[in-house]
């Protein structure tokens, strides 16, 4: 019988229950792009600014892992996130075969815009604060460029600006670390995909090898060989049952091969003007989405306001790795932009 962790989940759910009279804690469905999306909203005071958080992956929903860091943020913001098409609980809202040819950046961004419009109206605010993490930063950046009128500001976390450059930097770091530690297994596997990305197709198998060894040397979570705390978070989530957590792997497997080619061709380096304030939260040790291309872009881009915020003890998962710094950075640098 599968362990459901019900007792532990009940304790976490009770601790995270929003009890303030002016608070919001709700899950519901909104339609975008012709399909229902599962949406989650939490905050202690409805008068606070609203964050619209677009999760990474592809198909790695925020909701089942947000309990690990988000509760203090909810004292200063209402946080709204959703399971993207073919991700998490949204995957089961539709026959996946009917949307397999809709998994494009353009469609994901259109979904985000349609949902943002509904969220804005639901909570009675003129604009939202847009956050995008990892894969979600591709979608969010496109949404901000398309409909800047919906957003006070954009915050990128683990931002992707140039997909192909990311892969090369990830591989270089993995190889450098493998040589430094004389790690034979890593060296052999990395050699098997070299040159990377090169001219060969960047398959799921090749990308896993490159990422695996970069992450083994702290490129996903700083100073850690793995990130079990993150990948196993859904098992204790108040938002997901253990059975529903299986949709995360299902969604990733269904989605990655269908979006990978486009993800690798993403290149926002030619965007020289950005229409709203833009902030980048950089993990100093991030070699899942290396920061170098984003640093160069942020330095060059023209925007009403721009700010780099460094998380010195984080890699790719800054909200989880440095939750205190994440909260303070949102309050100090972002909240004021919604006034």
Secondary structure in CASP SS format (residue, H / E / C, confidence):
PFRMAT SS
TARGET T0000
AUTHOR 0000-0000-0000
METHOD secondary structure of the structure
MODEL  1
X C 1.00
X C 1.00
X C 1.00
X C 1.00
X C 1.00
X H 1.00
X H 1.00
X H 1.00
X H 1.00
X H 1.00
X H 1.00
X H 1.00
X H 1.00
X H 1.00
X H 1.00
X C 1.00
X C 1.00
X C 1.00
X C 1.00
X C 1.00
X C 1.00
X C 1.00
X C 1.00
X E 1.00
X E 1.00
X E 1.00
X E 1.00
X E 1.00
X E 1.00
X E 1.00
X E 1.00
X E 1.00
X C 1.00
X C 1.00
X E 1.00
X E 1.00
X E 1.00
X E 1.00
X E 1.00
X E 1.00
X E 1.00
X E 1.00
X E 1.00
X C 1.00
X C 1.00
X C 1.00
X C 1.00
X C 1.00
X E 1.00
X E 1.00
X E 1.00
X E 1.00
X E 1.00
X E 1.00
X C 1.00
X C 1.00
X C 1.00
X C 1.00
X C 1.00
X C 1.00
X C 1.00
X C 1.00
X C 1.00
X C 1.00
X C 1.00
X H 1.00
X H 1.00
X H 1.00
X C 1.00
X C 1.00
X H 1.00
X H 1.00
X H 1.00
X H 1.00
X H 1.00
X C 1.00
X E 1.00
X E 1.00
X E 1.00
X E 1.00
X E 1.00
X E 1.00
X C 1.00
X C 1.00
X C 1.00
X C 1.00
X C 1.00
X H 1.00
X H 1.00
X H 1.00
X H 1.00
X C 1.00
X C 1.00
X C 1.00
X C 1.00
X H 1.00
X H 1.00
X H 1.00
X C 1.00
X H 1.00
X H 1.00
X H 1.00
X C 1.00
X C 1.00
X H 1.00
X H 1.00
X H 1.00
X H 1.00
X H 1.00
X H 1.00
X H 1.00
X H 1.00
X H 1.00
X H 1.00
X H 1.00
X H 1.00
X H 1.00
X H 1.00
X H 1.00
X H 1.00
X H 1.00
X H 1.00
X C 1.00
X C 1.00
X C 1.00
X C 1.00
X C 1.00
X E 1.00
X E 1.00
X E 1.00
X E 1.00
X E 1.00
X E 1.00
X C 1.00
X H 1.00
X H 1.00
X H 1.00
X H 1.00
X H 1.00
X H 1.00
X H 1.00
X H 1.00
X H 1.00
X H 1.00
X H 1.00
X H 1.00
X C 1.00
X H 1.00
X H 1.00
X H 1.00
X E 1.00
X E 1.00
X E 1.00
X E 1.00
X E 1.00
X E 1.00
X E 1.00
X C 1.00
X C 1.00
X C 1.00
X C 1.00
X E 1.00
X H 1.00
X H 1.00
X H 1.00
X H 1.00
X H 1.00
X H 1.00
X H 1.00
X H 1.00
X H 1.00
X H 1.00
X H 1.00
X H 1.00
X H 1.00
X H 1.00
X H 1.00
X H 1.00
X H 1.00
X H 1.00
X C 1.00
X C 1.00
X C 1.00
X H 1.00
X H 1.00
X H 1.00
X H 1.00
X H 1.00
X H 1.00
X H 1.00
X H 1.00
X H 1.00
X H 1.00
X C 1.00
X C 1.00
X C 1.00
X C 1.00
X C 1.00
X C 1.00
X C 1.00
X C 1.00
X C 1.00
X C 1.00
X H 1.00
X H 1.00
X H 1.00
X H 1.00
X H 1.00
X H 1.00
X H 1.00
X H 1.00
X H 1.00
X H 1.00
X H 1.00
X H 1.00
X H 1.00
X H 1.00
X H 1.00
X H 1.00
X C 1.00
X C 1.00
X C 1.00
X C 1.00
X C 1.00
X C 1.00
X C 1.00
X C 1.00
X H 1.00
X H 1.00
X H 1.00
X H 1.00
X C 1.00
X H 1.00
X H 1.00
X H 1.00
X H 1.00
X C 1.00
X C 1.00
X C 1.00
X C 1.00
X C 1.00
X C 1.00
X C 1.00
X C 1.00
X C 1.00
X H 1.00
X H 1.00
X H 1.00
X H 1.00
X H 1.00
X H 1.00
X H 1.00
X H 1.00
X H 1.00
X H 1.00
X H 1.00
X H 1.00
X H 1.00
X H 1.00
X H 1.00
X H 1.00
X H 1.00
X H 1.00
X H 1.00
X H 1.00
X C 1.00
X E 1.00
X C 1.00
X C 1.00
X C 1.00
X C 1.00
X C 1.00
X E 1.00
X E 1.00
X C 1.00
X C 1.00
X E 1.00
X E 1.00
X E 1.00
X E 1.00
X E 1.00
X E 1.00
X E 1.00
X C 1.00
X C 1.00
X C 1.00
X C 1.00
X C 1.00
X C 1.00
X C 1.00
X C 1.00
X H 1.00
X H 1.00
X H 1.00
X H 1.00
X H 1.00
X H 1.00
X H 1.00
X H 1.00
X H 1.00
X C 1.00
X E 1.00
X E 1.00
X C 1.00
X C 1.00
X E 1.00
X E 1.00
X E 1.00
X E 1.00
X E 1.00
X E 1.00
X C 1.00
X C 1.00
X C 1.00
X C 1.00
X C 1.00
X C 1.00
X H 1.00
X H 1.00
X H 1.00
X H 1.00
X C 1.00
X H 1.00
X H 1.00
X H 1.00
X H 1.00
X H 1.00
X H 1.00
X H 1.00
X H 1.00
X H 1.00
X H 1.00
X H 1.00
X H 1.00
X H 1.00
X H 1.00
X H 1.00
X H 1.00
X C 1.00
END
